């Protein structure tokens, strides 16, 4: 049996008053999520028995993009260096398509954060940058990418994150584009060594509103 209390911080400007006992909170189970239907700040909720045992854990739902070498390198306790096991996961934190697992050590019971994807110098996950690059390359927008990830049952990336990554990549994309065009221009120039090139042209031109002259 557990109790959940909702407390309200009392302001010094408000007059003191005696708080009355509030009725018990009504709870409903919505797809494994227990939703509070009563919003009184002084309310009290009581869960009879083990009602939360059937609530699914976040790391057991959906799919993840995992880089095995990164995961394998991190599967050691940060305190005693004992090998960790995926069966001892107690939590998860997602950052777009990347994230970390919180794994409990059976020996010292220390919870270690185990990342399952590469991170850049700023600490952001490379997979989010790759997803933004793929979105640009495929000519999609954030909504299209989010719909695709949802159908694959993968974690979603917010539009603000995708726009931020797109802005970071825009300068590099522009530089690569200029270099590619210059390289193609030099290659075309080097292959065009013959100076006797025949050309044809049309001597007529279109004047404004008067047709051909």
Residue pairs with C-beta under 8 A, 6 or more apart in sequence:
1 46
1 47
1 48
1 49
2 46
2 47
3 44
3 45
3 46
4 25
4 44
4 45
4 47
5 44
6 40
6 41
6 42
6 43
6 44
7 41
7 42
8 41
8 42
10 16
19 42
20 42
21 42
22 38
22 40
22 42
22 43
22 44
23 38
23 40
23 43
24 43
24 44
24 45
24 46
25 36
25 37
25 38
25 40
25 43
25 44
25 45
26 36
26 37
26 38
27 34
27 35
27 36
27 37
27 45
27 47
28 34
28 35
28 37
29 35
29 51
32 54
32 55
32 56
33 55
34 47
34 51
34 52
34 55
36 43
36 45
57 89
58 91
58 92
58 94
59 89
59 91
59 92
59 101
62 153
62 154
62 155
63 152
63 153
63 154
64 99
64 116
64 154
64 155
65 97
65 98
65 117
65 127
65 154
66 116
66 117
67 116
67 117
67 118
70 115
70 116
70 117
70 118
71 114
71 115
71 116
74 112
74 113
74 114
74 115
74 116
75 83
75 84
75 85
75 86
75 103
75 114
76 82
76 83
76 84
76 112
77 83
77 84
77 105
77 107
77 108
77 110
77 112
78 110
78 112
78 113
79 105
79 108
79 110
79 112
80 105
80 107
80 108
80 110
82 105
82 106
82 107
82 108
84 103
84 105
84 112
84 114
85 103
85 106
86 101
86 103
88 103
88 104
88 105
88 106
89 101
89 102
89 103
89 104
90 102
90 103
90 104
90 111
91 101
91 102
91 111
92 99
92 100
92 101
92 102
93 99
93 100
93 102
93 113
94 155
95 124
95 125
95 128
96 125
96 127
96 128
96 131
96 155
96 156
96 157
96 158
96 161
97 117
97 125
97 127
97 128
97 131
97 149
97 154
97 155
97 157
98 115
98 116
98 117
98 119
98 125
98 126
98 127
98 128
99 115
99 116
99 117
99 125
99 155
100 113
100 114
100 115
100 116
101 113
101 114
101 116
102 111
102 112
102 113
102 114
103 111
103 112
103 114
104 110
104 111
105 111
105 112
117 125
117 126
117 127
118 125
118 126
118 127
119 125
119 126
120 126
120 129
128 157
128 161
128 165
129 165
129 168
129 169
131 145
131 157
131 162
131 165
132 157
132 161
132 162
132 165
132 166
132 169
133 165
133 169
134 145
135 141
135 142
135 144
135 145
135 162
135 166
136 166
136 169
136 173
140 148
142 157
142 159
142 162
142 163
143 159
145 157
145 162
146 156
146 157
146 159
149 155
149 156
149 157
150 156
204 212
204 213
205 212
205 213
206 212
206 213
207 213
